[in-house]
Amino acid sequence: MIKYRLRCDKDHSFDAWFRDSAAYDKQADAGLLLCPSCGSSSVSKALMAPNVSSSKKKGDSEQPQTDSVPTINQMPPEAIEIRQKLAALRSEVESNFDYVGKDFAEEARKIHYGEKDPHGIYGETSPTEAEALRDEGIEFGAIPWLPKSDA
């Protein structure tokens, strides 16, 4: 895993974890990176200092990092409203649709081709599988899923 400091075109900075640098590149090229503060998709890596170990023991007057992801109170009202709507959407989907996990593409095909009764599903799929579904004419949407809490 690798952690990058990212910055949007409105100068909001935030941290994001990726499996490796190739995973970051793939998501960035696909336009999948969004600023959690304003929703901007114009996101790039920010200049970062390397993590250098010191001889200090953990807890020896370490100062907490202050330039992390903005709290809800630091966000503009528009970003707060978007987060609230996305949280409501997540709640609605989780309450009314069947979670199929990583079998989303397979389940969507079964419904599309009449092998299963039509019903709402949600889950995960790879970008390759998503493109294959689109090529087959299977309609679906991608939702920018927010974490359930800011903890």
VMD Tcl script that draws the C-alpha trace (Angstrom):
set ca {
  {0.00 0.00 0.00}
  {1.11 3.52 -0.73}
  {-0.28 6.78 0.61}
  {-0.27 9.90 -1.52}
  {-1.07 13.46 -0.56}
  {-3.44 14.73 -3.27}
  {-4.56 18.25 -4.11}
  {-7.50 19.46 -6.20}
  {-7.63 22.50 -8.47}
  {-9.31 24.46 -5.63}
  {-6.25 23.82 -3.44}
  {-7.88 21.31 -1.06}
  {-5.43 18.65 0.07}
  {-6.21 15.14 1.28}
  {-4.55 11.75 1.68}
  {-5.48 8.65 -0.28}
  {-4.22 5.06 -0.15}
  {-3.54 2.96 -3.24}
  {-2.40 -0.62 -3.77}
  {0.63 0.69 -5.66}
  {1.62 3.61 -7.90}
  {0.09 1.86 -10.92}
  {-3.29 1.77 -9.14}
  {-3.06 5.54 -8.59}
  {-2.15 6.09 -12.26}
  {-5.05 3.94 -13.45}
  {-7.61 5.76 -11.28}
  {-6.19 9.17 -12.19}
  {-6.25 8.38 -15.93}
  {-9.87 7.18 -15.65}
  {-10.89 10.39 -13.81}
  {-12.01 8.42 -10.75}
  {-10.27 10.60 -8.15}
  {-12.55 13.16 -6.51}
  {-11.82 15.79 -3.89}
  {-13.76 14.94 -0.72}
  {-14.15 18.65 0.06}
  {-15.58 20.01 -3.17}
  {-16.06 17.02 -5.46}
  {-13.61 18.31 -8.08}
  {-12.22 15.65 -10.40}
  {-9.17 17.77 -11.20}
  {-6.90 16.02 -8.69}
  {-3.14 15.49 -8.76}
  {-0.37 14.42 -6.44}
  {0.85 17.11 -4.07}
  {4.46 17.56 -3.14}
  {5.26 15.27 -0.22}
  {8.22 14.92 2.08}
  {9.51 11.38 2.55}
  {8.64 9.58 5.77}
  {11.95 9.55 7.62}
  {12.33 7.58 10.81}
  {13.84 9.27 13.81}
  {15.27 8.02 17.05}
  {12.30 9.45 18.98}
  {10.09 6.86 20.56}
  {6.40 6.87 19.73}
  {4.51 9.27 21.94}
  {7.53 11.51 22.68}
  {5.80 14.84 22.11}
  {4.81 14.10 18.53}
  {2.60 16.80 17.10}
  {-0.53 15.66 15.28}
  {-0.64 16.40 11.58}
  {-2.84 19.44 10.98}
  {-3.18 19.59 7.20}
  {-5.15 16.37 6.75}
  {-8.57 15.97 5.14}
  {-10.85 18.84 6.15}
  {-13.47 18.08 8.77}
  {-17.12 18.54 7.94}
  {-17.01 21.93 9.70}
  {-14.22 23.13 7.37}
  {-16.06 22.22 4.17}
  {-17.98 24.70 2.07}
  {-21.79 24.39 2.40}
  {-22.06 22.95 -1.13}
  {-19.67 20.11 -0.27}
  {-21.55 19.37 2.94}
  {-24.82 19.20 0.99}
  {-23.28 16.83 -1.56}
  {-21.92 14.59 1.20}
  {-25.35 14.51 2.86}
  {-27.04 13.59 -0.42}
  {-24.49 10.85 -1.10}
  {-24.98 9.48 2.42}
  {-28.77 9.47 1.89}
  {-28.31 7.74 -1.47}
  {-26.12 5.08 0.13}
  {-28.72 4.49 2.84}
  {-31.48 4.21 0.23}
  {-29.49 1.73 -1.88}
  {-28.49 -0.39 1.13}
  {-32.10 -0.50 2.34}
  {-33.77 -1.34 -0.97}
  {-31.28 -3.25 -3.11}
  {-29.55 -6.63 -2.78}
  {-25.81 -6.53 -2.15}
  {-24.08 -8.98 -4.51}
  {-20.47 -8.01 -3.73}
  {-17.88 -8.79 -6.38}
  {-20.47 -10.83 -8.35}
  {-22.11 -7.63 -9.59}
  {-21.29 -8.12 -13.29}
  {-22.43 -11.75 -13.28}
  {-25.68 -10.92 -11.44}
  {-26.39 -7.95 -13.71}
  {-26.02 -10.21 -16.76}
  {-28.39 -12.82 -15.28}
  {-31.03 -10.14 -14.71}
  {-30.47 -8.55 -18.13}
  {-30.76 -11.87 -19.99}
  {-33.80 -13.04 -18.01}
  {-32.08 -15.76 -15.98}
  {-33.19 -14.01 -12.76}
  {-36.18 -11.88 -11.89}
  {-35.49 -8.15 -12.29}
  {-34.58 -6.52 -9.00}
  {-32.21 -3.84 -7.75}
  {-28.67 -4.94 -6.97}
  {-25.45 -3.24 -5.98}
  {-21.87 -4.36 -5.57}
  {-18.41 -3.98 -7.04}
  {-16.91 -4.68 -10.42}
  {-13.64 -3.97 -12.18}
  {-13.33 -1.22 -14.81}
  {-12.85 -3.97 -17.44}
  {-16.06 -5.74 -16.40}
  {-17.93 -2.43 -16.28}
  {-16.88 -1.70 -19.86}
  {-17.96 -5.20 -20.92}
  {-21.39 -4.61 -19.35}
  {-21.73 -1.33 -21.25}
  {-20.73 -3.08 -24.49}
  {-23.50 -5.64 -23.90}
  {-26.04 -2.84 -23.45}
  {-26.55 -3.54 -19.75}
  {-27.51 -0.33 -17.99}
  {-26.05 0.43 -14.57}
  {-24.64 3.37 -12.67}
  {-21.53 4.02 -10.63}
  {-22.02 5.73 -7.29}
  {-19.19 7.62 -5.55}
  {-19.46 5.69 -2.28}
  {-18.56 7.66 0.83}
  {-17.35 5.89 3.94}
  {-20.08 5.28 6.51}
  {-18.35 7.58 9.00}
  {-15.47 9.99 9.25}
  {-13.86 7.96 12.00}
}
mol new
graphics top color blue
foreach p $ca { graphics top sphere $p radius 0.5 }
foreach p [lrange $ca 0 end-1] q [lrange $ca 1 end] { graphics top cylinder $p $q radius 0.2 }
display resetview
